Amino acid sequence: MAISRYRVVWLFVLFDLPVLQTDDRREYANFRKLLLQKGFTMLQFSVYAKHLPSDDAAESLKQQVHAALPAKGQVRFLQVTDYQFGNMEVYFGKKRKPVEDPPLQISLF
């Protein structure tokens, strides 16, 4: 059975956290490490994304990340379908590059 590009989703976490104080930098680093441990990939500074099999999986992961939000700063969650993600335009300078491929295998844990 083929996986539908309309059911599979990408969950984005976009954040702007303070880093002027030592404690703030520590919270920033811990939050970033948490995202990496949860399987997110850095697309740009402070923009991380993860490929997930369903809305339910994305909601569960959102709750986990929400529980670890830093005390200061701004964090946003954005969820798009795999189809929408594939329509993204990516440029390095003026040269267009292809969008990142989804992982070859979806983790089910």
C-alpha positions as CSV (number, residue, x, y, z in Angstrom):
1,M,0.0,0.0,0.0
2,A,1.4,3.4,-1.0
3,I,1.7,6.1,1.7
4,S,-0.5,9.1,0.9
5,R,1.4,12.4,0.6
6,Y,-1.7,14.1,2.0
7,R,-1.7,12.0,5.2
8,V,2.0,12.0,6.0
9,V,3.0,15.3,7.6
10,W,6.0,17.4,8.4
11,L,6.1,19.1,11.8
12,F,8.1,22.3,12.0
13,V,9.3,23.9,15.2
14,L,10.4,27.6,14.6
15,F,11.9,29.4,17.6
16,D,13.5,32.7,18.6
17,L,15.1,32.3,22.1
18,P,17.2,34.7,24.0
19,V,20.9,33.9,24.3
20,L,22.4,36.9,26.1
21,Q,22.5,35.4,29.6
22,T,24.3,32.2,30.4
23,D,21.1,30.6,31.7
24,D,19.3,31.6,28.4
25,R,22.1,30.0,26.3
26,R,21.9,26.8,28.4
27,E,18.1,26.7,27.8
28,Y,18.5,27.3,24.1
29,A,21.1,24.5,23.9
30,N,19.0,22.1,25.8
31,F,15.9,22.8,23.7
32,R,17.9,22.4,20.5
33,K,19.3,19.1,21.8
34,L,15.8,17.9,22.6
35,L,14.7,18.5,19.1
36,L,17.6,16.6,17.7
37,Q,17.0,13.7,20.1
38,K,13.3,13.6,18.9
39,G,14.5,13.2,15.4
40,F,14.1,16.8,14.0
41,T,16.4,18.0,11.3
42,M,17.7,21.6,11.2
43,L,16.5,23.2,8.0
44,Q,17.8,26.7,8.9
45,F,19.0,28.3,12.1
46,S,16.0,28.0,14.6
47,V,13.9,26.1,12.0
48,Y,13.6,22.4,12.6
49,A,11.4,19.8,10.9
50,K,10.4,16.2,11.3
51,H,8.6,13.8,8.9
52,L,5.8,11.9,10.6
53,P,3.3,9.3,9.5
54,S,0.1,11.0,10.6
55,D,-1.6,13.9,12.4
56,D,-1.8,11.8,15.5
57,A,1.9,11.2,15.6
58,A,2.5,14.9,15.0
59,E,0.1,15.9,17.9
60,S,1.9,13.5,20.3
61,L,5.3,14.9,19.4
62,K,4.0,18.5,19.7
63,Q,2.9,17.7,23.3
64,Q,6.3,16.2,24.1
65,V,8.1,19.3,22.8
66,H,5.6,21.6,24.4
67,A,6.3,20.1,27.8
68,A,10.0,21.1,27.4
69,L,9.5,24.7,26.2
70,P,12.0,27.2,27.5
71,A,10.7,29.8,30.0
72,K,11.6,32.7,27.7
73,G,11.4,33.3,24.0
74,Q,9.0,32.4,21.2
75,V,8.3,28.9,19.8
76,R,5.9,28.1,16.9
77,F,4.6,24.8,15.6
78,L,3.6,24.4,12.0
79,Q,2.3,21.3,10.4
80,V,2.1,20.7,6.6
81,T,1.4,17.7,4.5
82,D,4.2,15.9,2.6
83,Y,2.6,17.2,-0.6
84,Q,2.8,20.8,0.6
85,F,6.3,20.3,1.8
86,G,7.3,19.0,-1.6
87,N,6.0,22.3,-3.2
88,M,8.4,24.4,-1.2
89,E,11.0,26.4,-3.1
90,V,14.5,26.3,-1.8
91,Y,17.3,28.6,-3.0
92,F,21.0,28.8,-2.2
93,G,21.8,32.3,-3.4
94,K,20.0,32.6,-6.7
95,K,20.2,28.9,-7.5
96,R,17.2,26.7,-6.8
97,K,17.9,23.4,-5.0
98,P,15.5,20.5,-4.5
99,V,13.5,20.1,-1.3
100,E,14.9,17.6,1.2
101,D,13.8,14.1,0.7
102,P,11.7,12.4,3.4
103,P,13.4,9.7,5.3
104,L,13.5,6.3,3.6
105,Q,11.7,4.7,6.5
106,I,9.2,6.1,9.0
107,S,9.9,5.4,12.6
108,L,6.9,3.9,14.4
109,F,7.9,4.5,18.0
